[in-house]
Every structure is written in C-alpha cells, then in structure tokens.
Amino acid sequence: MAQESLNQRFLKLAGPDGRLLDLMETLEFSGLEDGDCIVAVVQQPQLAATDCAFALWCEGLGLVTWGHPDFGGDSAAVQDQLKNIRQIRSTRYAFAAILADGSVVTWGTPDFGGDSTVVQDKLQKVQQIHSTERSFAAILADRTVVTWGEPAYGGHSFDVRDQLKNVKQIHSTRYAFAAILADGSVVTWGDPDTGGDSSAVQDQLRDVQQIHGADFAFSAVLKNRNVVTWGMSGFGGDSTGVQDKLANVQQIHSTERSFAAILADGTVVTWGHQKYGGDSSAVRDQLKNVKQIHSTECAFAAILADGTVVTWGEPDYGGDSSSVRDQLKNVQEIHTTQCAFAAILADRTVVTWGFEIFGGDSSAVQDQLRNVQQIHATQLAFAAVLADGRVVTWGFESYGGDSTAVQDQFNHL
C-alpha cells in the first residue's frame, strides 16, 4: 500500500517505536494498531552485473538476480545469507557481496570466484573487493589482501603475499591485478604477460596516483601526471609512440586493447590497437574540452563540455554515432555493454547506439525510459532504474535483457 501511495518501489517502513517492519508479514502480525503513524524511507536501489546476469538490491532489504543462472543469475543457494548487503562486485562469471559486518557471500560459477569456501575464514572486515575476469581480491581493514578464484587469473597471490601490506587500491586487467600501496609503489600478480609482471618498469612505478587496466595491459598515472605502461605491447602495454604527448594526464580509460588519456587542456591522446580505438586521428580536431570518456570493447565515446559526444573505433561497436548525433545533446552520463552505448541526457531520457541486439536498440522500451536515475550493463544487455524504482531492461534476453520473470520480486524488496 505504501508503494502504491508514494509511487516508490523500494521502501523501508518503520513503526511508531522505530522498529523496522517486515514487509513480507501481514498487517495482522505487524504489531501495528489503528491510528499508528508509519515512516517510509525511500531506498536507492543498487545494481551490479556479471557478463550474463544482474543483481539488484537495497541496503537492509533483499536481493533480486536475473539472467544466466550459471553466471550469477540464480542466487537461491545463498539467499538466506544475503542480508544487510553493503556492496556487490563481480567477475565475468560470479558475484561477491560484502555484508554490513564485513563478511562476504559469493555465488555464480564456482571456479571463477563463485566459491570462496577455501578463504572464507579470512574474509572478515572486508573493505573493498576487486576482480579480474575469473578471480577476486579483497582488501581487509588491516590493508592486507585475500584472493580467490582461478589461480592463473590472479586468484593465487601467495608469491607476493608479504608485499601486499598497506594496500590502498587494487586494479585489474582481464588476467592480472595491480595494487597501489600507501607509499605509492605497486605490486602485481597474475598472468605475467598481461600485467602480472611489472619488473620491466618497477623502477618507474613511484608515486603512483592511478592505475587503469585494459584487457591485456596496465597504465599508471604518476604524481607528476606522467604515464607508465606495461603488459602486452600491441594492446596498450607500450606507449613509447606517444610518450612525449603524455604529460599532464588527468584520466585514463580503455577499450579491450587500447587506452585514451584526457590531458589537462581537455585534449585526448590514444595508443594501442588501432581498430580498438587506439587511433583517434579521424576525430582529433573534435576532441577538445573533453570531460569524460567511456568505452565498449572496441570503441570510445567522449562527452565534451557542451554535452555533445564524439565517438571513434569500431563502427559496429559504437564507434559510429552518426545515426543518433542529433539526439546526443546535454549528455550527462554514458554506460556501455560490450558492443553498445547508452547515454542519459539532462532530461533523464536515454539514447542508445551500437550493436542493436546487444543494447544498441532500445526502441522496444523507449517510452518507458523516462526519469532514468541509473543504468548498469552486463556484456550484452542494459538495466535502467527509474525515479519511481521501476527497472527497465533491454538487449540480449539471456544476458539480463529480459527481467519479466523477476518483476514481481522487485515489489517485495
């Protein structure tokens, strides 16, 4: 009744004594009396995604998952444990939820992070979780690290365990992790060829402020705003061709095999595989006053200061936005699947482009995409949360693009 009266889906209700009410119990058993005043707290729902599944939850309330059941779309086995969720993170095949008490619950493909039983006793007071394609790394309150999942993808950190102290941040490629320590140095592990071995540039990795991972290489921004890269050379690990241009770097973003750096003057420098966005020469004159950059697997989209968008890279993956150029005005945010872009405009409507069946075509739900507050994506589908708490999905059905089977569950969160 409260949901219908307030036109809000995600609510916590409290009785006159401050006690939170169980939304699943009947009025008869709630302890409420005629004339009692109930307080409704509107919750902001959160979304997380693996390659093929979504997880939606609200703090203190429940969880709804959908998409491919083997990749996190079925959380029935751990549903009783998923209380008071603080954060959810994912590999490409599994989810990991941090609860309010700092413990962790995992589900999805067991070998790729969905089974944390081997390290469960160590997963206490967890502050952050990060992931490669098939493994997780958790930063604990004492700033040490616990890893699990596929060993070849960073799930085994034994060789660097003694170095992983005072960890501030962790970043990843598809196969490897890189941790920034409190003193600005870096520790890497996982597949050596795709970033797990940083020995060739270790002397340069001092005063590191940011690290960004493409699929096969890392790039680090130093305190002096210069850049250091390592990993597979042809896929962004070698920036020597543009090194003289990489000064005063503010942000770095990546496709699967290339990087794009925003400089202090709002221009952009790119390197890596040309077909994956590493060559931006065709739009160089347009890339001015750039504020944000986002990417699919093979293409970039830059939001300029005037709210317009410039795209480059593989045309079918969103590198060509000419069909929607006139609609891309006052763009506030951009989100991506593997093959498509979705832009939220200032009026909270949405414009999509890229590979049509994988999220680039939202025409079937366009009339529902109003007052959009959030958008998240699996590899091939989008999910939008509206202001009234409704969830709208589109894209490849088995990857989360069809949420009709769980729509009733949203109302019970």
C-alpha positions in Angstrom: 0.0 0.0 0.0 2.9 2.4 0.8 4.5 1.6 -2.5 1.3 2.4 -4.4 0.5 5.6 -2.4 4.1 7.0 -2.7 4.7 5.7 -6.2 8.0 4.3 -4.9 9.1 0.7 -5.2 12.0 0.4 -2.7 10.9 1.3 0.8 11.9 0.6 4.4 8.9 1.0 6.8 9.3 1.8 10.5 6.6 1.7 13.1 5.9 4.4 15.8 8.5 2.8 18.1 11.2 3.0 15.4 11.1 -0.8 14.7 11.7 -1.7 11.1 8.7 -3.7 9.8 9.0 -6.9 7.9 7.4 -6.1 4.5 6.5 -9.7 3.9 4.4 -10.1 7.0 0.7 -9.3 7.2 -0.8 -6.2 8.9 -2.3 -8.5 11.4 1.1 -9.8 12.6 3.0 -6.5 12.3 2.1 -5.3 15.8 0.6 -2.1 14.4 -2.5 -0.6 15.9 -5.3 1.5 14.4 -4.1 5.1 14.2 -0.3 4.3 14.3 1.9 6.5 12.2 4.3 4.7 9.8 7.5 6.2 8.5 8.6 5.3 4.9 12.2 5.6 4.0 12.8 5.6 0.2 15.8 3.5 -0.7 18.2 4.0 -3.7 18.5 0.6 -5.4 21.9 -0.6 -6.5 22.8 -2.7 -9.5 25.8 -5.0 -10.2 26.4 -7.2 -13.2 28.5 -10.2 -14.4 28.8 -10.9 -18.1 25.4 -12.5 -18.2 23.4 -11.6 -15.1 22.2 -8.7 -12.9 21.9 -8.3 -9.2 19.7 -5.6 -7.7 19.5 -4.8 -4.0 18.7 -2.1 -1.4 20.5 -1.6 1.9 18.7 -3.6 4.6 16.3 -5.1 2.2 16.6 -8.1 -0.1 18.2 -9.1 -3.4 16.9 -9.9 -6.8 19.0 -11.6 -9.5 18.2 -12.5 -13.1 20.0 -13.5 -16.3 22.0 -16.7 -16.9 21.7 -18.8 -13.8 25.2 -20.3 -14.0 26.8 -16.8 -14.1 25.1 -15.3 -11.1 21.5 -15.1 -12.2 20.4 -17.6 -9.7 21.2 -16.7 -6.1 18.8 -19.2 -4.4 21.5 -21.2 -2.8 22.8 -18.2 -0.8 19.6 -16.2 -0.5 19.3 -16.7 3.3 22.9 -15.3 3.8 22.3 -12.2 1.7 21.2 -9.8 4.5 22.4 -6.2 5.0 24.3 -6.1 1.8 26.8 -3.2 1.6 28.4 -3.7 -1.8 28.3 -6.2 -4.6 31.2 -6.8 -7.0 31.6 -9.3 -9.9 34.0 -11.2 -12.1 32.6 -12.0 -15.5 31.0 -15.2 -14.1 30.3 -14.7 -10.4 29.2 -12.2 -7.7 30.7 -11.4 -4.3 28.6 -9.4 -1.7 30.2 -7.5 1.2 27.8 -7.5 4.1 27.5 -4.9 6.8 29.6 -7.0 9.3 32.4 -7.1 6.7 31.9 -10.8 5.8 31.5 -12.0 2.2 29.0 -14.2 0.3 29.7 -15.5 -3.2 27.7 -17.2 -5.9 27.9 -18.0 -9.6 30.5 -20.2 -11.4 32.4 -21.8 -8.5 35.9 -22.0 -10.1 35.8 -18.3 -11.2 35.1 -16.7 -7.9 31.6 -18.1 -7.1 33.0 -20.4 -4.4 35.0 -18.7 -1.6 35.0 -21.5 1.0 38.8 -22.0 0.9 39.3 -18.4 2.1 36.0 -17.9 4.0 37.7 -17.7 7.4 40.0 -15.0 6.2 37.2 -12.8 4.7 36.5 -10.8 7.8 36.3 -7.0 8.0 36.4 -6.7 4.2 36.5 -3.1 3.0 36.7 -3.4 -0.8 36.6 -6.2 -3.5 38.1 -6.1 -7.0 38.2 -8.6 -9.8 39.8 -9.9 -12.9 37.8 -12.0 -15.3 37.8 -15.1 -13.1 39.1 -14.1 -9.6 38.5 -11.7 -6.7 40.8 -9.7 -4.5 39.6 -8.3 -1.2 41.2 -5.5 0.8 40.7 -6.1 4.6 40.6 -3.5 7.3 44.3 -4.0 8.1 45.1 -3.2 4.4 46.2 -6.8 3.6 44.7 -8.8 0.7 42.8 -12.1 0.3 42.4 -13.6 -3.2 40.3 -16.5 -4.6 39.2 -17.8 -7.9 41.1 -19.1 -10.9 44.9 -19.0 -10.0 46.0 -18.1 -13.5 43.8 -15.0 -13.4 45.2 -13.6 -10.1 43.2 -15.9 -7.7 46.5 -17.0 -6.2 48.7 -14.2 -4.6 51.0 -16.4 -2.5 54.1 -15.2 -4.3 53.5 -11.6 -3.3 51.7 -12.1 -0.1 54.5 -10.5 2.0 54.4 -7.4 -0.2 50.7 -6.8 0.0 50.6 -4.6 3.0 49.2 -1.1 3.4 47.3 -1.6 0.2 45.2 1.5 -0.9 43.8 0.5 -4.2 43.6 -2.6 -6.5 43.1 -2.5 -10.3 43.0 -5.3 -12.9 43.3 -6.4 -16.4 41.4 -9.5 -17.6 44.1 -11.8 -16.2 46.1 -9.8 -13.6 46.0 -7.5 -10.6 48.0 -4.4 -9.6 47.9 -3.0 -6.1 48.9 0.6 -5.2 50.5 0.7 -1.7 50.4 3.6 0.7 53.9 4.7 -0.3 52.9 5.0 -4.0 54.7 1.8 -5.1 53.0 -1.0 -7.0 52.7 -4.8 -6.5 51.4 -7.0 -9.4 50.4 -10.7 -9.7 48.5 -13.0 -12.1 49.3 -13.7 -15.7 52.8 -12.2 -16.3 52.2 -11.4 -20.0 49.1 -9.3 -19.4 50.3 -7.1 -16.5 51.0 -9.6 -13.7 54.8 -9.0 -14.1 55.8 -5.3 -13.8 59.5 -5.9 -13.3 60.5 -4.1 -16.5 59.0 -0.8 -15.2 59.2 -1.3 -11.5 61.8 1.4 -11.0 59.4 3.9 -12.7 56.4 2.9 -10.6 56.9 5.5 -7.8 54.3 8.0 -6.5 51.6 6.2 -8.5 48.2 8.0 -8.2 46.0 6.0 -10.5 46.1 2.7 -12.4 43.8 1.7 -15.3 43.6 -1.8 -16.8 42.7 -2.7 -20.4 42.2 -6.4 -21.0 45.9 -7.1 -21.6 47.8 -4.1 -20.2 48.1 -1.6 -17.4 48.7 2.2 -17.5 49.7 4.1 -14.4 49.4 7.9 -13.8 52.2 9.2 -11.5 52.1 12.2 -9.2 53.9 14.3 -11.8 51.0 13.3 -14.2 53.2 11.3 -16.5 52.3 7.7 -17.6 53.9 4.3 -17.2 52.6 1.3 -19.1 53.2 -2.5 -19.1 51.7 -5.7 -20.4 51.2 -6.8 -24.0 52.8 -4.2 -26.1 50.5 -4.2 -29.1 47.4 -3.9 -26.8 48.4 -0.8 -24.9 51.3 -2.0 -22.8 53.8 0.0 -24.9 53.1 3.8 -25.0 56.5 4.8 -26.4 55.0 6.1 -29.6 53.0 8.8 -27.8 55.2 9.1 -24.6 56.2 12.7 -25.4 52.5 13.7 -25.6 51.6 12.0 -22.2 52.1 15.0 -19.9 49.6 16.5 -17.5 47.4 13.4 -17.8 44.2 13.7 -15.7 42.4 10.4 -16.5 42.9 7.3 -18.5 40.3 5.0 -20.0 40.4 1.8 -22.1 38.7 -0.4 -24.6 39.7 -4.1 -24.6 43.0 -3.4 -26.4 43.8 0.4 -26.3 43.9 3.4 -24.0 42.7 7.0 -24.2 44.2 9.7 -21.9 42.5 13.0 -21.1 45.1 15.8 -20.7 44.8 18.9 -18.5 43.8 21.0 -21.6 40.9 18.7 -22.4 42.5 17.1 -25.4 43.0 13.3 -25.8 45.9 11.0 -26.6 45.3 7.4 -27.6 47.5 4.3 -28.1 47.2 0.6 -28.5 45.4 -1.5 -31.2 44.2 0.9 -33.9 40.9 -0.9 -34.6 40.0 -0.9 -30.9 40.2 2.9 -30.6 44.0 3.3 -30.4 43.9 5.6 -33.5 41.8 8.7 -32.9 43.3 10.7 -35.8 39.9 10.9 -37.7 38.3 12.8 -34.8 41.4 14.6 -33.3 40.1 18.1 -34.2 36.8 17.3 -32.4 38.4 16.1 -29.2 38.6 19.3 -27.3 37.2 20.2 -23.9 36.7 16.5 -23.2 35.2 15.9 -19.7 34.6 12.1 -19.7 35.4 9.1 -21.8 33.6 5.7 -21.9 34.2 2.6 -23.9 32.8 -0.6 -25.3 35.1 -3.5 -26.3 36.3 -1.8 -29.5 35.2 1.9 -29.4 35.3 5.1 -27.3 32.8 7.8 -26.6 33.9 11.2 -25.3 31.5 13.7 -23.6 32.5 17.3 -24.3 32.0 20.3 -22.0 28.9 21.4 -24.1 27.2 18.0 -23.6 27.8 16.6 -27.1 29.5 13.3 -27.9 32.4 12.3 -30.1 33.0 8.6 -30.9 35.7 6.6 -32.6 36.8 3.0 -33.0 35.0 0.0 -34.5 31.7 1.4 -36.1 29.5 -1.6 -35.2 30.6 -1.4 -31.6 29.5 2.2 -31.1 32.4 3.9 -32.8 29.9 5.5 -35.3 27.2 7.5 -33.6 26.1 9.4 -36.7 22.6 7.9 -36.6 21.9 9.5 -33.2 24.2 12.5 -33.4 21.3 15.0 -33.3 19.9 13.3 -30.2 23.2 13.4 -28.3 22.7 16.8 -26.7 23.1 17.7 -23.0 24.6 14.2 -22.3 25.2 13.6 -18.5 26.4 10.0 -18.4 27.3 7.2 -20.7 27.1 3.5 -19.9 28.2 0.5 -22.1 27.7 -3.1 -22.9 30.4 -5.0 -24.8 29.0 -3.7 -28.1 26.7 -0.7 -27.4 26.4 2.7 -25.6 23.5 4.2 -23.6 23.6 7.9 -22.8 21.5 9.5 -20.1 20.5 13.1 -21.1 19.8 16.1 -18.8 16.1 15.4 -19.0 16.8 11.8 -17.8 15.8 10.2 -21.1 18.1 7.7 -22.9 19.8 7.5 -26.3 21.4 4.2 -27.4 23.6 3.2 -30.3 26.0 0.4 -31.4 25.2 -3.3 -32.0 21.4 -3.3 -32.0 20.5 -6.7 -30.4 23.1 -6.2 -27.7 21.7 -3.0 -26.3 22.2 -0.5 -29.1 18.5 -0.5 -29.9 16.2 0.5 -27.1 13.2 1.3 -29.2 11.1 -1.5 -27.7 11.3 0.2 -24.2 11.9 3.8 -25.3 8.5 5.0 -24.0 9.4 3.6 -20.5 12.8 5.2 -20.3 11.8 8.4 -18.5 13.2 9.8 -15.3 16.2 7.4 -15.5 18.4 7.5 -12.4 20.9 4.7 -13.1 22.0 2.4 -15.9 24.1 -0.7 -15.5 25.1 -3.4 -18.0 26.1 -7.0 -18.5 28.2 -7.7 -21.6 25.2 -7.7 -23.8 22.2 -6.1 -22.0 21.3 -2.9 -20.1 19.2 -2.3 -17.0 17.8 1.1 -16.1 16.5 2.1 -12.7 13.8 4.8 -12.8 13.0 7.5 -10.3 10.0 5.6 -9.0 12.1 2.4 -8.5 10.9 0.5 -11.6 13.5 -1.4 -13.5 13.6 -1.5 -17.4 15.8 -3.9 -19.3 16.8 -4.4 -22.9 19.4 -6.1 -25.0 20.2 -9.8 -25.3 17.5 -11.7 -23.3 19.5 -14.5 -21.8 22.2 -12.0 -20.6 19.8 -10.0 -18.5 17.9 -8.1 -21.2 14.6 -9.8 -20.2 13.6 -9.2 -16.5 9.9 -10.2 -16.8 10.4 -13.3 -14.7 11.5 -11.3 -11.6 9.4 -8.1 -12.0 7.1 -9.2 -9.1 10.2 -9.7 -6.9 11.2 -6.0 -7.3 7.9 -5.0 -5.5 8.9 -7.1 -2.4 12.3 -5.5 -1.9 
